[in-house]
Amino acid sequence: MSGKVLTRLFFGVVAVFLAAPIVVIAGVSINAKRTLAFPPQGLSLDWYAQMFTDEAWRSAILRSVTIAALSAVIAVLIALPIAYTLWRRTTWVGRVVQLLGVSPFVLPPVITALGALSLWATVGFYGASWTVVISHAVFFTSLPLVTISLGFSSIDRAFPDAARTMGASEAVIARTIVAPLVLPYVISGLAFAFVLSLNEYIVAYMTVGFTVETVPIKIFNALRYGYTPTMASISVLFVAVAVLVFGLVARFGDLPRLLGAWRRD
């Protein structure tokens, strides 16, 4: 058997292994019976309808989307000035700030979660819904920080230099040259932070406990009282959202470069 065939076989096995949980969850989500059995015992889409007709699940979805959107925006607002400052001038202070911006995502999530728990409990805001927004924003700042920094590094410095030579101010250069070139990377960072915040459990649980139910916390709570295909339906929905968001990033952005690939000449 040739090396090419072995390579294809290996990647095929890996693809099946990675796709199998999604296939199982998708099958469970259309079970006619209230069970997590696979293959599905009958076919029904009632569990998908229950996501939006049941007040508890609908509220959890709306809450998760709101938290994810707000935290992603705040994360970008934190990351953008850091990346811009480092692009303009590299200093040791800037590097320290950059390291601090990346560190929450590099460390094990439980460490960041415990830090958030200690902070909000100390200042007396533990359990407030807005604390999970701030915690997620800090936790996921590293994602837009990396993508936006890649965007700035891709700018040919000859463009702003030429604009300065022609008499353009720094504000004009930032608005007409830098912003359009960096915008796709900003949107990509926003998308990454949104999707990961949507699915994050540990930081959210440590920050608000069970006082604010996001979808991951709601699923964990529901598991204590029995299994229902509604959990699988919401999981499929979130997977579809992630595929849609990353598909749009791939379509309108430079996804290989955002994932660390070198640009080809």
LONUKE-429480 format. One record per residue: residue in one letter; x, y, z of N, C-alpha, C, O, CB in turn. Coordinates in steps of 0.001 Angstrom, whole numbers, plus 500000, padded with zeros to 6 digits. Glycine has a CB too. Layout:
% residues N
AXYZXYZXYZXYZXYZ;...
END
This chain:
% residues 265
M500852498810500000500000500000500000500891501245500000501799501360500824499034500003501236;S500635502164499087501489503331498928501298504312500080500306504278500809501202504020497596;G502313505204500213502249506200501270501068507130501115500474507541502111503513506996501303;K500710507477499870499576508385499654498269507757500113497420508434500693499474508772498176;V498105506456499854496888505765500274496809505698501799495748505900502389496836504347499673;L497961505408502431498000505352503888497664506710504502496966506792505513499377504885504364;T498171507772503878497883509119504375496404509434504283495819509975505221498682510157503599;R495798509096503151494371509340502980493554508493503943492554508958504488493949509054501541;L493976507254504155493272506386505082493354506936506502492370506928507242493845504968505026;F494533507411506868494719507969508213493823509176508424493125509262509434496186508358508442;F493833510117507473493005511309507625491519510974507550490695511649508166493361512336506558;G491179509934506798489788509497506763489326508966508108488215509257508553489601508436505701;V490193508175508762489864507649510090489733508792511089488819508794511915490938506642510562;V490644509767511019490585510921511919489287511705511691488633512121512647491819511841511708;A488920511905510418487691512646510104486462511930510656485565512568511206487550512834508582;V486418510606510512485285509834511041485233509937512567484165510099513158485389508350510608;F486408509840513188486480509920514650485977511270515148485259511332516146487920509686515130;L486349512361514456485929513698514874484451513949514579483771514648515330486780514754514181;A483961513374513481482572513626513081481580512733513821480397513063513904482419513423511585;A482048511606514358481138510642514980480302511250516110479094511018516139481928509470515514;P480888512025517054480040512600518113478944513512517575477825513516518087480893513376519087;I479272514286516538478266515187515965477150514390515312475977514745515425478908516141514939;V477515513309514625476504512459513987475598511842515043474380511801514871477173511351513139;V476183511366516127475389510750517199474446511778517818473266511498518027476313510148518286;I474974512976518113474137514021518719473008514423517779471871514621518210474987515254519080;A473329514544516486472289514892515510471215513815515445470029514120515321472905515101514119;G471636512539515531470657511450515532469786511465516770468575511259516689471357510118515425;V470400511709517910469653511765519162468636512902519147467552512782519719470609511930520343;S468992514011518488468128515190518504466815514998517755465892515798517908468859516352517919;I466726513959516959465480513713516211464768512461516705463913511916516008465773513582514713;N465118512004517904464427510871518504462959511191518731462617512282519188465090510475519820;A462099510245518414460675510429518693460383510246520175459456510850520714459835509449517868;K461193509394520841461000509133522262461916510024523087462919510539522592461259507652522585;R461557510193524334462344511016525253463528510201525767463539509749526912461467511526526440;T464498510027524920465659509218525249466856509688524434466702510299523377465378507724524995;L468037509397524936469253509741524209469796508557523436470989508501523138470308510259525161;A468922507601523108469350506393522407469758506707520980469184507582520332468239505348522416;F470747505988520505471186506090519111471420504670518603472059503879519297472493506977518971;P470919504316517402470192505131516419468837505599516958468291505005517887469987504338515124;P468306506667516365467047507232516856465890506244516758465771505489515793466708508491516083;Q465047506271517776463866505407517819462663506204517328461904506769518116463618504853519262;G462511506235516016461504507077515406462076508452515111463141508807515615460278507189516307;L461385509214514311461873510532513900460890511619514315459683511495514105462104510575512378;S461420512680514903460594513801515328461452515049515441462612514985515848459895513497516670;L460870516184515075461542517479515223460970518285516386461225519483516507461426518283513931;D460200517622517232459569518319518344460586518916519308460336519956519916458657517379519088;W461739518255519447462745518737520390463373520045519913463786520876520722463831517679520593;Y463442520219518593463924521501518066462904522602518341463274523731518664464207521399516546;A461632522276518215460596523273518513460591523630519997460310524771520364459211522752518092;Q460901522652520849460876522900522284461936523914522714461773524582523735461073521599523034;M463017524032521948464043525022522276463453526424522334463906527259523117465179524973521253;F462448526683521510461906528035521392460522528168522040460076529280522324461827528432519925;T459845527043522275458535527109522917458639527005524432457787527525525152457637526008522388;D459675526337524916459886526226526355460571527501526861461641527869526377460736524962526699;E459958528159527823460445529449528311461852529348528889462669530244528678459498529999529362;A462146528272529614463455528131530253464568528002529222465608528650529339463463526919531180;W464347527162528208465376526986527177465505528242526318466614528637525958465048525769526290;R464377528870525988464422530074525169465177531188525887465969531901525270463003530535524817;S464938531338527170465638532365527949467132532078528025467953532990527934465052532457529362;A467476530807528191468896530438528263469618530744526954470748531231526959469044528950528603;I468957530456525833469567530737524524469746532236524336470818532687523931468703530156523379;L468704533012524627468791534466524475469866535042525390470609535939524994467432535121524775;R469946534528526602470949535003527561472357534678527073473251535519527164470711534377528949;S472564533482526562473886533085526061474314533936524879475463534371524808473884531614525662;V473398534176523952473712534983522781474042536418523197474982537015522671472537534967521782;T473280536969524128473527538335524595474886538446525274475647539373524995472422538778525558;I475192537511526159476476537522526859477625537369525878478633538069525978476528536408527910;A477473536448524924478536536207523945478773537437523082479921537795522819478188535006523059;A477708538085522641477857539266521793478518540419522545479426541063522020476496539706521260;L478067540681523771478635541786524547480099541517524911480942542407524799477810542019525824;S480394540302525342481773539985525726482709540022524529483865540423524662481837538613526389;A482228539609523361483061539653522155483376541102521768484505541413521388482355538929520983;V482386541980521865482602543393521538483604544017522511484506544744522095481262544171521572;I483444543734523801484369544289524799485776543742524590486755544478524720483883543969526229;A485883542450524267487197541855524019487906542545522853489112542785522910487056540354523735;V487158542861521802487739543570520659488151544988521054489204545471520638486739543614519485;L487322545651521855487645547012522297488894547037523182489605548042523222486458547615523057;I489160545947523881490384545846524670491577545537523774492648546124523928490239544767525753;A491385544616522842492496544128522021492951545133520971494143545228520677492102542846521343;L492004545887520401492338546773519281493371547840519647494361547975518927491083547444518771;P493194548600520720494222549610521048495565549004521416496609549600521149493747550475522190;I495548547819522030496818547154522361497569546798521086498756547093520951496572545880523210;A496867546160520151497504545747518896497966546963518089499041546939517489496532544894518057;Y497151548029518075497517549228517321498749549894517918499638550330517187496348550218517289;T498803549974519240499949550593519900501230549809519646502281550397519393499698550705521397;L501143548482519714502323547650519455502762547748517998503948547628517691502035546188519816;W501803547965517104502156548108515687502868549439515443503799549521514641500892548007514800;R502420550469516139503042551781515982504443551820516601505378552363516012502160552856516615;R504571551241517788505861551280518484505941550092519447505066549897520291506045552636519255;T506997549311519302507208548155520166508049548552521373509192548982521220507886547010519389;T507491548409522567508202548706523812508044547520524764507186546660524564507666550025524469;W508873547488525790508773546372526729507470546447527522506916545420527913509978546365527686;V506986547660527757505703547802528436504585547223527574503700546525528069505420549282528764;G504639547524526277503642546988525363503678545476525295502632544829525236503840547559523990;R504864544914525305504997543460525276504431542829526544503813541765526493506464543066525102;V504644543484527675504084542976528931502561542999528880501904542043529293504591543807530131;V502003544099528368500551544198528242500022543133527281498983542522527531500145545606527758;Q500742542916526188500344541877525237500369540499525894499462539693525691501265541893524007;L501405540235526676501496538959527386500346538784528364499783537696528483502823538856528125;L500001539855529061498873539797529986497561539554529238496667538871529738498785541095530799;G497459540124528026496250539929527241496082538505526749494960538026526589496249540857526076;V497192537830526511497143536454526002497049535440527135496500534353526951498375536161525148;S497576535786528297497717534816529388496413534167529856496432532972530152498352535484530545;P495263534887529942494052534207530424493651533012529580493150532019530106492910535176530468;F493869533101528264493478532003527383494531530909527350494217529758527048493226532519525978;V495783531255527657496859530264527668496790529410528926497054528209528876498228530952527571;L496436530021530051496330529298531312495121528354531279494185528575530510496216530288532496;P495135527308532107493949526442532214492715527264532576492802528145533432494177525333533267;P491583527001531956490382527817532212489983527868533682489454528878534147489225527284531409;V490234526784534415489820526767535815490576527814536631490040528335537609490039525379536414;I491816528131536241492588529151536954491970530529536731491783531296537675494066529143536492;T491657530830535478490984532097535177489626532161535872489231533209536382490812532271533653;A488914531029535888487599530989536527487705531241538031486897531979538594486924529636536267;L488693530636538678488880530847540112489280532294540405488862532878541404489943529882540659;G490107532866539504490466534270539669489252535170539570489110536104540359491495534676538635;A488366534906538607487142535694538460486239535520539673485650536485540159486391535292537182;L486132534276540165485320534010541343485820534806542551485033535425543266485322532512541657;S487137534781542770487718535500543908487490537010543783487153537681544759489225535202544015;L487681537534542559487516538968542348486098539420542639485889540335543436487890539337540929;W485110538782541994483727539238542135483186538970543532482346539726544019482840538561541100;A483653537904544187483224537654545563483807538694546516483153539104547476483638536243546004;T485049539120546243485705540097547104485041541465547008484841542136548021487178540208546743;V484703541875545795484109543210545613482594543204545806481952544253545750484442543744544223;G482024542016546035480608541928546358479658541859545188478464542109545351480244543059547166;F480156541528544014479282541467542838479068540037542333478554539841541231479863542316541724;Y479456539045543128479291537659542679477811537362542393476932537672543198479845536673543746;G477565536759541238476207536407540850475529537419539953474493537115539363475389536216542055;A476092538635539831475506539630538933475705539206537486476773538714537123476126541023539175;S474692539392536666474743538891535291475851539550534471476438538914533595473407539114534611;W476138540827534754477143541526533954478564541059534258479471541305533463477039543016534189;T478776540391535391480130539933535718480611538851534762481805538758534480480178539411537147;V479693538033534261480107536988533319480497537608531981481348537068531274478976535949533120;V479884538732531627480258539435530397481699539942530494482495539747529576479289540615530126;I482027540594531619483386541093531820484382539944531887485461540019531300483466541933533098;S484025538882532600484927537735532744485207537076531400486352536741531099484335536710533711;H484171536889530592484370536313529266485186537243528375486026536786527599483025536010528612;A484941538532528485485694539482527665487178539407527970488003539395527057485186540904527889;V487522539357529257488934539246529644489493537902529217490612537826528710489102539432531165;F488719536834529418489180535487529099489459535319527612490415534644527231488155534463529549;F488627535929526770488756535738525326489414536909524613489397536959523383487409535496524731;T489988537846525344490692538963524705491831538484523825492132539113522810491227539921525756;S492467537385524193493622536893523436493264536558521992494109536683521105494206535664524114;L492020536132521741491644535757520367491638536964519431492345536938518424490262535092520359;P490871538023519715490970539200518840492338539856518893492757540473517913489917540214519215;L493051539741520018494389540323520096495326539665519091496118540343518436494953540184521516;V495235538352518973496077537621518010495664537942516586496517538236515748495993536102518253;T494365537891516297493921538118514918494181539552514469494621539784513343492434537797514783;I493908540519515356494120541923514990495614542214514834496008542978513953493497542863516052;S496445541609515685497894541781515542498376541231514213499250541816513574498635541095516690;L497805540097513792498132539562512469497712540533511373498414540698510375497454538201512257;G496563541174511566496110542152510582497059543324510460497374543751509349494738542650510939;F497519543848511576498469544962511536499800544531510921500409545288510166498699545518512948;S500250543317511244501531542850510692501464542630509191502497542617508522501957541562511373;S500252542455508647500115542244507205500122543542506411500175543511505182498845541492506917;I500068544690507096500045545985506403501447546348505925502403546345506702499488547098507331;D501551546651504673502820547127504114503046548555504615502259549452504316502815547069502534;R504120548760505374504374550083505965504683551146504910504733552336505222505529549996506951;A504886550723503680505096551701502616503830552524502371503910553678501952505530550996501323;F502663551928502633501406552653502409501258553843503363501063554964502895500214551704502575;P501343553638504689501233554814505564502400555787505397502221556994505562501150554373507012;D503590555281505074504727556181504858504478557088503658504769558283503692506022555376504654;A503933556494502596503620557286501406502545558329501717502600559456501227503156556369500256;A501572557939502534500508558882502894501069560041503717500656561186503535499391558163503681;R502004559751504617502620560830505412503409561773504505503401562990504693503551560243506510;T504083561192503528504850562010502590503948562971501829504345564087501496505610561122501610;M502717562514501559501757563354500839501033564326501762500184565098501318500744562486500120;G501377564284503065500805565245503997499607564771504785498964565572505464500431566436503271;A499286563488504712498134562977505448498447562922506943499560562581507341497732561579504928;S497466563257507751497634563179509198497486561730509662497041560868508905496609564087509919;E497869561474510926497771560119511460496311559671511531496007558496511326498421560041512852;A495422560599511818494001560247511882493479559825510514492723558859510402493180561428512415;V493882560549509476493460560201508111494050558858507700493365558038507087493887561300507109;I495310558632508033495948557355507698495233556200508390494984555160507780497437557371508094;A494905556388509667494220555333510415492845555049509827492423553894509764494089555721511891;R492138556102509394490778555933508897490729555390507480489868554568507164490050557239508956;T491639555836506620491543555494505196492442554347504767492185553729503734491869556689504375;I493481554043505522494419552988505132494394551829506121494161550677505752495836553551505026;V494639552163507388494789551104508385493458550395508653493392549166508640495347551684509690;A492415551162508892491124550565509273490579549594508221490179548490508589490103551663509518;P490541549950506927490023548983505944490848547699505855490298546623505620489969549628504581;L492165547808506042493016546624505939492888545716507158493043544500507048494465547039505761;V492605546301508315492537545528509553491120545030509847490944544089510620493039546369510717;L490118545648509243488723545336509552488396543839509449487741543318510352487818546111508626;P488819543115508393488507541678508349489058540908509535488437539953510000489045541076507081;Y490218541316510027490830540643511173490086540988512459489987540158513362492315541028511297;V489568542201512544488753542602513697487473541769513731487084541261514782488415544123513640;I486824541632512578485591540840512503485868539374512828485062538714513485484956540961511104;S487007538874512368487361537486512655487563537276514153487074536296514714488629537086511889;G488280538192514800488472538094516235487158538174516989486951537463517972489401539179516708;L486270539044516524484937539165517119484167537849516989483500537414517928484150540311516450;A484268537225515815483556535965515569484106534844516441483338534071517014483654535572514088;F485433534748516546486029533706517374485609533861518833485222532886519477487555533741517256;A485685535084519352485323535328520746483839535031520982483474534489522026485645536782521137;F482991535382520024481554535149520161481243533655520257480508533225521146480798535769518979;V481798532877519348481493531444519314481987530754520582481267529945521166482124530788518074;L483205531067521009483748530404522187483023530844523461482813530035524364485244530690522309;S482644532110523537481872532564524692480507531885524742479989531586525819481701534085524655;L479938531648523578478626531008523495478643529619524124477645529178524695478174530916522039;N479775528935524017479868527548524475480630527385525783480814526260526246480522526717523421;E481077528481526388481934528375527565481111528086528823480032528648529013482744529664527749;Y481633527201529679480907526800530875481632527145532172481017527678533097480646525332530829;I482937526849532256483644526905533539483677528328534103483321528544535262485074526375533378;V484103529301533284484181530688533759482791531212534113482614531891535125484836531593532691;A481810530894533275480446531353533549479920530772534856479318531482535661479512530972532396;Y480149529486535061479652528848536287480336529412537524479679529681538529479861527334536225;M481668529593537456482404530126538600482034531582538886482154532046540020483904530010538355;T481589532293537862481289533718538023479888533966538562479698534801539446481452534431536704;V478907533241538033477516533501538424476836532292539040475686532385539467476724533958537229;G477534531141539096476905529953539661475674529571538878475700529530537648476545530177541117;F474591529290539585473339528943538930472344530111538935471176529944538583472721527730539609;T472824531294539339471922532455539388471587532969537997470518533540537783472547533577540211;V472495532769537053472266533155535655472521531927534794473652531447534715473191534361535219;E471482531417534149471615530186533371471915530490531910471033530901531155470343529344533480;T473152530286531527473468530246530102473118528841529604472757527972530397474992530600529829;V473224528622528301472862527305527762473737526185528339473194525163528759472978527315526237;P475080526337528378475881525258528985475486524977530438475419523814530836477363525616528925;I475224526017531236474814525810532623473427525168532678473169524305533518474819527147533396;K472547525588531790471207525009531730471264523521531389470532522720531970470352525752530701;I472122523158530460472268521746530101472768520941531302472263519854531582473239521586528905;F473755521478532003474284520782533174473201520631534234473083519567534841475497521534533751;N472417521662534467471335521577535446470286520548535024469787519781535848470679522950535635;A469958520541533730468933519618533241469389518160533339468566517264533524468573519953531794;L470694517925533216471208516559533299470967515937534669470912514714534794472691516541532983;R470826516756535677470606516230537022469210515646537183468973514857538098470828517320538051;Y468287516021536311466907515566536432466513514594535318465352514194535235465972516759536425;G467445514216534476467137513271533414467595513777532062467922514952531892465656512986533380;Y467610512873531117468080513186529782466903513567528887465802513031529020468850511995529188;T467151514478527999466134514882527028466816515235525708467870515871525714465298516089527560;P466240514838524591466832515181523297466911516677523026467584517092522082466052514533522209;T466239517495523833466342518940523655467791519401523821468241520316523130465430519672524657;M468515518764524738469928519094524927470709518841523645471551519647523250470527518277526087;A470421517710522999471097517392521744470701518378520649471532518752519822470771515958521308;S469448518797520639468982519748519630469717521080519758470135521663518757467468519965519757;I469871521556520992470587522816521211472052522662520840472659523591520307470455523273522675;S472625521496521117474019521254520734474187521326519222475151521909518727474491519887521251;V473253520738518495473298520801517028473162522241516554473844522660515619472185519928516409;L472281522994517199472097524405516839473389525181517040473773525970516177470965525037517671;F474061524974518154475298525692518431476413525275517475477225526107517070475730525454519872;V476456523997517114477435523546516123477167524230514786478098524659514103477390522002515962;A475885524331514414475529524987513155475921526462513178476391526992512171474025524844512884;V475732527127514315476131528536514438477636528670514274478108529570513579475688529119515800;A478398527775514913479863527816514806480307527595513365481193528294512875480503526757515722;V479695526626512685480037526355511284479721527564510409480506527920509529479277525114510771;L478568528196510651478179529371509874479155530520510092479592531157509134476761529810510242;V479499530787511359480397531906511666481779531672511064482330532556510408480510532106513190;F482338530489511285483670530211510753483650530102509230484645530405508572484224528925511363;G482519529669508670482391529644507220482427531042506631483039531271505588481110528947506818;L481759531986507313481793533375506854483192533968506987483637534731506129480790534219507643;V483888533606508083485268534066508246486142533531507120486967534254506562485831533629509613;A485951532253506791486735531651505711486401532271504362487266532406503497486497530147505660;R485124532651504190484692533203502902485186534621502692485602534981501591483183533174502801;F485143535430503743485468536847503580486789537243504228487233538380504066484365537686504154;G487411536354504940488685536648505592489778535704505143489585534882504248488537536576507092;D490927535837505779492085535003505475492210533959506574493058534079507459493394535859505351;L491350532915506517491296531929507585492615531178507776493041531007508918490194530948507306;P493293530714506689494565530020506915495574530869507683496268530362508564495164529603505589;R495660532158507354496605533022508067496168533229509512497006533275510412496737534379507357;L494877533353509739494375533508511103494666532278511952494790532376513173492878533780511085;L494774531119511306495080529883512022496581529627512096497011528592512607494389528707511354;G497383530568511586498825530475511769499627530115510531500843529951510623499104529491512799;A498984529987509373499713529618508171500489530807507629500059531951507774498759529078507108;W501620530543507012502403531599506370501758531989505069501219531144504354503852531152506133;R501807533245504763501253533731503489502148533312502332503368533470502381501094535273503508;R501514532767501280502280532396500104502533533580499199501676534450499036501570531313499342;D503710533606498614504040534684497675503398534415496318503558535208495391505575534831497524;
END
